[in-house]
């Protein structure tokens, strides 16, 4: 899939939406380290975290937020065919609780900005949401982002 011209904006929005779940502690946990090892990105993640820590203009949570954005950007660019699966696996590994349906709609819209079709985004997340019990027929609606 060719990269859309504004993929950084899409990755930034996706990163912000995922970070809105409050995953900061997860991103520095042994659980996430194991997730990264299982996906062959542990060295990449630790390198990106180090680069973000070395940026003098980043403080506190901004270091981790920047590192997560850069990780998503790297996977999107270098392993694009695996990106949807990576994202789904990440959310599954992080969260064992039902998530707000509007969160999934925001993620789907982010993926559309990144060049994925609505059908691909819906299909990929619908089966996972059904397994988790997050999908009910009365919650499926389009929530368009106003930027």
C-alpha positions in Angstrom: 0.0 0.0 0.0 1.5 3.4 -0.9 1.9 5.8 2.0 -0.6 8.7 2.0 1.0 12.1 1.8 -0.2 13.0 5.3 0.6 9.7 7.0 2.4 11.5 9.9 -0.8 13.4 10.7 -2.7 10.1 10.7 0.0 8.4 12.9 -0.1 11.3 15.3 -3.8 11.1 15.6 -3.7 7.4 16.1 -1.0 7.7 18.6 -2.9 10.3 20.5 -6.1 8.2 20.5 -4.3 5.1 21.8 -2.4 7.2 24.4 -5.8 8.5 25.6 -6.4 5.1 27.1 -3.7 5.9 29.7 -1.2 3.3 28.5 1.8 5.1 29.9 2.5 2.6 32.6 2.0 -0.3 30.2 4.6 1.2 27.8 7.3 1.0 30.5 6.2 -2.4 31.8 7.8 -5.8 31.4 4.5 -6.8 29.8 5.1 -4.4 26.9 8.8 -5.4 26.7 7.6 -9.0 26.3 5.1 -7.8 23.6 7.9 -6.0 21.8 10.2 -9.1 22.0 7.4 -11.2 20.6 6.9 -8.8 17.7 10.6 -8.4 17.0 10.7 -4.7 17.9 12.3 -4.7 21.3 15.6 -3.2 20.2 13.7 -0.7 18.1 11.5 0.3 21.0 14.4 0.7 23.4 16.4 2.7 20.8 13.5 5.0 20.1 12.9 5.5 23.9 16.5 6.5 24.3 16.4 8.9 21.4 13.3 10.5 22.8 14.9 10.8 26.3 17.8 12.6 24.7 15.7 15.3 23.3 16.1 18.3 25.6 12.7 19.8 24.6 10.8 16.7 25.8 9.9 16.4 29.5 8.1 13.7 31.5 5.2 12.1 29.7 6.1 13.8 26.4 9.2 11.6 26.1 7.1 8.4 26.2 4.4 9.9 24.0 7.0 10.9 21.4 8.6 7.4 21.5 5.2 5.7 21.0 4.5 8.0 18.0 7.9 7.2 16.5 7.3 3.4 17.1 4.0 3.5 15.3 5.5 5.5 12.5 8.3 3.0 12.2 6.0 0.0 12.0 3.7 1.8 9.6 6.5 2.6 7.2 8.7 -0.5 7.6 6.2 -3.2 8.2 3.0 -1.8 6.7 1.5 -5.2 5.9 1.7 -6.1 9.6 0.4 -2.7 10.9 -3.2 -3.6 11.5 -2.3 -6.8 13.2 0.3 -5.1 15.3 -2.2 -2.5 16.4 -4.9 -5.1 17.3 -2.4 -7.2 19.2 -1.2 -4.1 21.1 -4.7 -3.2 22.2 -5.5 -6.8 23.1 -2.3 -7.1 25.1 -2.9 -3.8 27.0 -6.6 -3.9 27.7 -8.7 -6.6 29.3 -11.6 -4.3 29.9 -14.4 -3.2 27.5 -13.5 -0.1 25.6 -15.8 2.8 24.7 -17.3 2.2 21.2 -16.3 5.7 20.2 -12.7 4.8 20.8 -12.9 2.1 18.1 -14.6 4.5 15.7 -11.9 7.0 16.2 -9.2 4.4 15.6 -11.1 3.3 12.4 -11.1 7.0 11.2 -7.4 7.2 12.0 -6.8 4.2 9.9 -8.8 5.6 7.0 -6.5 8.7 7.1 -3.6 6.3 6.9 -5.0 4.8 3.6 -6.8 1.7 4.9 -10.3 1.2 3.6 -13.2 1.5 6.1 -14.0 -2.1 5.3 -10.5 -3.3 6.2 -10.5 -1.3 9.4 -14.0 -2.5 10.4 -13.3 -6.1 9.6 -10.0 -6.2 11.4 -11.4 -4.7 14.6 -14.9 -6.1 14.5 -13.9 -9.7 15.0 -11.6 -8.7 17.9 -14.3 -6.6 19.5 -16.9 -9.4 19.2 -14.5 -11.8 21.0 -14.1 -9.2 23.8 -17.8 -8.3 24.0 -17.2 -4.7 23.0 -19.4 -4.7 19.9 -23.2 -4.3 20.1 -25.3 -3.6 17.1 -26.7 -0.4 18.7 -23.2 1.2 19.0 -22.0 0.9 15.4 -22.1 4.4 14.0 -19.9 6.8 12.1 -18.1 9.3 14.2 -16.3 11.7 11.9 -13.4 13.7 13.3 -13.6 17.4 12.8 -10.1 18.8 12.4 
